[in-house]
Structures are given as C-alpha cells and as structure tokens.
Amino acid sequence: MSTPPPPSTLASLGRLYRYAKPAMPRIYVAIVASLLASLVALAIPQVLQWLIDGPLTGTDVSLVWFSVGLVLALGVAEAGLIALRRWLVLTPGTHVEAHMRNSLYRQLQRLPVAFHDRWPSGQLLSRAIGDLNLIRRWMAFGFVILIVNSLTLVIGFVILVSLNWILGMIFVVASVPVLIYGYAFEKRYSRAARRGQDQQGDLATAVEESVHGIRVLKAFGRGSHALKRFETQAEELQGTELEKARAVAGIWLWLLLVPDVAFAVALVVGVWLAQSGSSSVGELVAFFATGTVLLFPIQSMGYFLAMTIDAKTATNRFFEVMDEVNTIVDPISPKTIEKPQGRLVFSDAHFRYQDSPSRFPDLLDGIDLVIEPGETMALVGLTGSGKTTLTALPTRLYDVTGGSVSLDGVDVRDLALDELRAHIAMAFEDATLFSATVRENVLLGRPDATEADLEEALDIAQAQFAFDLPNGLDTRVGEEGLSLSGGQRQRLALARAVAARPSVLVLDDPLSALDVTTEQLVEAALRRVLASTTALIVAHRPSTVSLADRVALMQDGRITAVGTHSELIASNAHYRFVISSLDNQTQAQPAHTENVS
Ligand SMILES: Nc1ncnc2c1ncn2[C@@H]1O[C@H](COP(=O)(O)OP(=O)(O)OP(=O)(O)O)[C@@H](O)[C@H]1O
C-alpha cells in the first residue's frame, strides 16, 4: 500500500482552526493592528517625498514643521499599533495550547490499549509538551507576523513600482531567485523538522525508560552503557538541529544578500535617472526609504518560514494521535444487565495481536470457558501461553478477533464501557499506583464508596499497613509520594479492585509479591466477604491453584481441561507438568515475596 503524500503546509495548519476558533477574533484584530502599523511605516516615506519635493524647495517653514510633526505622529502611531498587537496575541496562544493539550489527553485516555502498545510514551510526551509549545508560539507570533509581512511586501512592492516602475522592477526581478530558494528551503527544512521532532520524542522515551529502570541500570552497572546510547541519540538530534540551522542560515544569506544587491543596482540606476531628469530627488528618497521599511519583512521571512514549518510538523504529529480511530467504543444501543450475577462465558473466543505475523495461528485460538456466578476459577498454563491476554478480554482492554465473551448472557461489546467496567474489576501483577493518596488510589473505581467500604477493601487485601503510614489513608503514594514495597503496592491494587464491588473480579497474578501465608489470608478473606463474586485468577503458584474452586488449563491457545486441582492432577499429564514447573518457579523465587506487615 502506498503512503499518501503529506498534506500541504496550508492544509496542515488549517486543521488548527477547530481549536483556534475562539481565539481568532483577537488574532484577526492583532493582524489588522499589525498591518496598520506596517501601512503607517510605509506612509512615512511618502511624507518624506512630499517634504523634499514640496515644502523644502519653498519658503513656507510652517509646512516643514507640519511634515516633521506628521512623521513623528506616524512613528508614535506605529509604535502604539505594534504594542497593541503584542498585547492582543499575549493570551490566545495559551488558550489554544491548553485546549489542544486537554483534547490530546482525553484522546489518549480513550484510545485502546492496542494503541498504547504501539506508541512509545516519549513520543506522546513530546507531542503533548514540545509540539504544542511550538504551535502556541506560532499562533501568537509567527502566524500574525507571517501574514502581515506577506501583505506588507505585496503593498510595498506595489508602492515601489508605482513610485518608479524601472527601479521597482529591479526588486521584483530580484525576488524571483529568493522565491525559488524559498521553495527548496521549505522541502529541505520540512524533512529535517519532522526528523528532529521525532528524535525529540525518542529522546524523551529514552529518558523515561532509564528513569523508570534506574534500579536495574545501577544494579547491573549499565549506567554508562545507557549514557552512551543516550549520547548517540542526543548527537543525532543535534545533527538534525544543525541541519535545520544550516538551512535557515542558507535562506537568511539569500534574504540579506539579494535585497542589498537590488539596493545597489537600484541606487546606480536611480542616480542615473535623477541625473537624466526622469526622477525627482524626493521620489528617490521615498523609494529607498520604502525599500528600507521592507527590509525587516524580507529578512525575517526565513525565520518565520522556519517557525511555520515547525508548527506544521508539530500539527501533523498532533493529529496523528487525534486521528487514530478508537475501535473499542460504546455500542450504539447499549444493553444493560439489570441484576448482575457474574456469569462469565468465553465462546470460541479468538485473539491475535495486531503485529502478530500472519503465519502464526491466533494466540487465543478458540477459548471455550464458563465461570459460574460466585465461582473462583484459576487459570494455569505455561509462560507465554496467553493467560494475561485472556484476562484482558472481559473488560475489553482488547476486543476478541473472533467468537465472543459474555457477561450474564450479554456480549461484553453490547454493554456501555462504563457499565461493563463497573461489573468487572481487574488487578494486575504490575500494580500501578497514581500520585495521589492511598484513599484516592483505592477508591479509583468507586469514588463514592463509604469509609466502611474502604476499610473493608483494605482488610480483605490484607493492606492494614496503610493505616500506619505517616498520614494514614491520606498519605500520598505513587511516583510523587511515598515509595511502597512491591507487595504493599499489590495489596493496594487488590483493595482497589475489591472496593469497586464488582460482580466479576479478574486478577492477573496480583499476589505474586506476597508470601504464601499472606496470599492465603487474602484469598480466605476474598472468599468470605465476596462469596457472591465470580473470580478469574491467573495462577503462578500451586498455593493459588489449590484455593480455587476449579482450574482451567491453557494450552496452544485453547482451554484443554477444566476441573478441580486434584481431578486434573490425577487425569492430565500436561497439568502435572505445568504445576511442577510452577513449583520450581516458586522455590526459585522466595526472595521476591513479602511477609504481611
Ligand atoms: N501487547 C502485545 N503485543 C504483541 N504481543 C504481545 C503483547 N502482549 C503479549 N504479547 C505476546 O503474547 C504472548 C502471550 O503473552 P501473555 O502475557 O498473555 O502470556 P502469559 O501466559 O500471561 O505469560 P506469563 O505466564 O509469562 O505471564 C507472548 O508471546 C507475548 O510475547
């Protein structure tokens, strides 16, 4: 499949209008103010011409004073209009930036896990921070000046030609090579700008990864290796930035050189015209004074073009995320479960990851499994057999690619996502806590729960340690707060799932960091308090398996056996093999477990 050509600069930046709309009135007024300032600046040479060819040749001094006063008034008006433009553009860019950033964040929350599997976090971070910053600066400054400069140049060129068409044409002809160079510059700079912004994203990913993995890097003494890799990436970015700077320097050179050459040629021709009597001195002064007014718009064009291309690239990168189609959405006419029982059924469920090569069979290749209300089902299989993937299907973190998963007889795709995720709660092995208090973390799925519900959930998860933290349940934990042990984090994550009061609890090995005694306490409490809750638990330890009502064995993408632990031990050789390998793992990992505190 051929990739479509990248959108033009105008088409890309035009897409910002949706976000910039509320700010546009201020920006339009800023453009008008700025344009008036340019017109005022262009009017000053006209006054000078009138002064030189008129009052200065006569005897009426009052007219000379009048024109001096007029030039002064025009200068003050120009300064006032520029100040007005600056004031007008001060805030709209920040509003647009905030609006876009909120929309991006909302979109990131909406997009399915499959999207986040593909996108490195640094690329998203650089879009949310760096790219939006570029867009804000362009909206507030680059956009206004680019338009005003372009209009000033057109008006200025018309004035130059009308003042003296021969001299004017020298400038018009001189602008042709600049336009050609400008076209080539746009192509060259666009490529480098895109590469640079992508490299910034890669660099952000590298920083994020190494900060997250700082313990591993230190423990293995790989800090210097990570630094070398980082330096290589940083050098690549530096190379791209230098390429951009060289491109800007190239166009800048042309924009400085060509007007100067045009000035020199026009000066020679102008003097000749004045000598031959076909041009007045006032006309020549007005011509060159107008040319001088146009110097800033010409020479700054390279800078504003570069800024515009940076903003275009940033806009494209922003919309790459915003244009992602969310495949996991609410159905058009959602069904509802009136009386949740918690009967979870997988019917010939298939699943394969998007990037899975087509020569491989589906990872989940026809899962048939029924978990009855109130039942605790353990899921067992060799590592990499797809247990975690299976647990992601009921809550639609991923959608089945064939077959179905249903809850109380309703296909999970027919339920509104909010309702579905209120019925089914999850806890993962990798317990994520947010930078918030213990209370906020535990009540994430049910903010309106009572204090008694909260305490009960902490009790079930054997997370009583939370009461002894410096500020009790109001202690901030997570990245910006108190560091907790792996086992403590897992127990808070489990409490979070329990506090949600779901009808189905899906636990992806959330007790792996606990010692067997604590695990037994947790499971006993779960059984006692949540007797009516269906549970699907990925088991990596024989102790977890023995506590389940029944066990499902995963093999080659299917459930090949379901029964009690003792039934399967007696009848299934693969099950015995898996359990013995779990046994070996458990014995090899006691140091990772944590005792109840
Ligand atoms: N996001 C993903 N994208 C692509 N492939 C994935 C993704 N997550 C897992 N896989 C692959 O799917 C297979 C099953 O992974 P999964 O985590 O479901 O296995 P598991 O049985 O839970 O393993 P373990 O017991 O080691 O936790 C693995 O081969 C893994 O590489």
The ligand as a Tripos MOL2 file, in Angstrom:
@<TRIPOS>MOLECULE
LIG
   31    33     1     0     0
SMALL
NO_CHARGES

@<TRIPOS>ATOM
      1 N1          0.9450   -6.0660   23.6730 N.pl3     1 LIG1
      2 C1          1.3980   -7.1260   23.0000 C.ar      1 LIG1
      3 N2          1.6450   -7.0320   21.6760 N.ar      1 LIG1
      4 C2          2.1020   -8.1010   20.9980 C.ar      1 LIG1
      5 N3          2.3420   -9.3120   21.5530 N.ar      1 LIG1
      6 C3          2.1080   -9.4540   22.8680 C.ar      1 LIG1
      7 C4          1.6300   -8.3710   23.6620 C.ar      1 LIG1
      8 N4          1.4850   -8.7950   24.9320 N.ar      1 LIG1
      9 C5          1.8540  -10.0990   24.9350 C.ar      1 LIG1
     10 N5          2.2270  -10.4920   23.7110 N.ar      1 LIG1
     11 C6          2.6650  -11.8420   23.3350 C.3       1 LIG1
     12 O1          1.5890  -12.7190   23.5490 O.3       1 LIG1
     13 C7          2.0400  -13.9380   24.1130 C.3       1 LIG1
     14 C8          1.2450  -14.2560   25.3690 C.3       1 LIG1
     15 O2          1.5290  -13.2860   26.3510 O.3       1 LIG1
     16 P1          0.7680  -13.2700   27.7480 P.3       1 LIG1
     17 O3          1.3550  -12.1830   28.5590 O.co2     1 LIG1
     18 O4         -0.6870  -13.2620   27.5210 O.co2     1 LIG1
     19 O5          1.1950  -14.6950   28.3160 O.3       1 LIG1
     20 P2          1.0630  -15.2690   29.7990 P.3       1 LIG1
     21 O6          0.5610  -16.6610   29.6600 O.co2     1 LIG1
     22 O7          0.2910  -14.3650   30.6840 O.co2     1 LIG1
     23 O8          2.5880  -15.2930   30.2240 O.3       1 LIG1
     24 P3          3.2140  -15.2460   31.6980 P.3       1 LIG1
     25 O9          2.7840  -16.5100   32.3920 O.co2     1 LIG1
     26 O10         4.6810  -15.2580   31.4300 O.co2     1 LIG1
     27 O11         2.7320  -14.0180   32.3790 O.co2     1 LIG1
     28 C9          3.5300  -13.7750   24.3480 C.3       1 LIG1
     29 O12         4.2000  -14.4630   23.3000 O.3       1 LIG1
     30 C10         3.7760  -12.3050   24.2450 C.3       1 LIG1
     31 O13         5.0180  -12.0510   23.6530 O.3       1 LIG1
@<TRIPOS>BOND
     1     1     2 1
     2     2     3 ar
     3     2     7 ar
     4     3     4 ar
     5     4     5 ar
     6     5     6 ar
     7     6     7 ar
     8     6    10 ar
     9     7     8 ar
    10     8     9 ar
    11     9    10 ar
    12    10    11 1
    13    11    12 1
    14    11    30 1
    15    12    13 1
    16    13    14 1
    17    13    28 1
    18    14    15 1
    19    15    16 1
    20    16    17 2
    21    16    18 1
    22    16    19 1
    23    19    20 1
    24    20    21 2
    25    20    22 1
    26    20    23 1
    27    23    24 1
    28    24    25 2
    29    24    26 1
    30    24    27 1
    31    28    29 1
    32    28    30 1
    33    30    31 1
@<TRIPOS>SUBSTRUCTURE
     1 LIG1         1 GROUP 0 **** ****
